[in-house]
C-alpha cells in the first residue's frame, strides 16, 4: 500500500476511511459517520468531522467541501459546491 492511498480502519470503535497526507507530518483526513475531519500522526482528532468531503493536508492546508445548506428539513440541492481550505 502506498502511503497516500485511502484505507479503511477503526477509530474509537467505528469503521472509518482515512486519507493520509504525502508525508507523515501532514494531517490525515478521516470520514466518521459520512462526515470528514482530520487526525494527527498520533490518531488524535484535531478538526471535527463537519465536511462532506476532505482531502489530506499538504504543505499545511487541507481542501474541504462544506455540506449542503439545509433550509428547514430540506437540503438545498446545488451543483455549485462550496470548497475551501483549512489550515493546521
N, C-alpha and C positions, 0 to 999 in steps of 0.2 A: 504494500500500500504506500503510495506517495504521501508525503507529509501533508500536503494541502488538499487531499481528497476528502470529500464529505464522508462521514461514517455514522453508524447508529450505535448507541451505547445506553447506559442507565445513568441517571443523575438524580440524587435524592429519591431513589426508588421508582422513578418514572423512565419510560423509554423515550429517548430524545435523539435528535440529529445534531451533529457537531460539524462545523466548517472551520478547520484550523487555518491560521494565518500562514504566511510564507516563511516566517521564522518562529522559533519557539517563544520569542518575546512578545509577539503580536497576540492580541485578544482573539479568542475563538468565538464565532457566532454559535448560538445554541438555540434549538427550537424546543420549547416546552409548551404543551397544550396548544399547538398551532400558532404560537407567537414566538418571535425571535428576540433574544437578548445576547449578552456577552459574558463569558467567563474568562478568568485569567489562567496563567500557566499552572496554577495550583488548583484549578477547577472550582474557584470561588466566584459566585455570581457577582459581577461588578456593574452591569447595566441590566435592569429588569427587562423581562421579555414583554415588550409592548409593541413590537413592529411586526407587520405582516410578512416582511422579507428582510433579510440581513445578510451581508457578506463579511467575511473575516477582515480584521483590521490589517491594513498595510500602511507602513510609514506613519503610524499614529492616527489613522482615520478608518472608519468603517462606513460602508454605504448601506443605508436603510430605506425601507419603503414603509410609509405610515399606513395604518389600516384605513379602510373606507370610513368616511364620515357618516355617523348614524343620525338620522332625523327621526326622533321618536323610536319606534321599534323597527324601522326600515333602514337598511344600508343604502346610501346613495351609490348607484352603480355608474361608474365613470371609467372611461378608457384612459383618462389622464391621471395617473397615479402620482402621488407626492413623494418624491425621492429627496433625501438629504444625506448629510454626512454627520456622524457623531465622532467626538474625539475622546481620548482617554481621560 
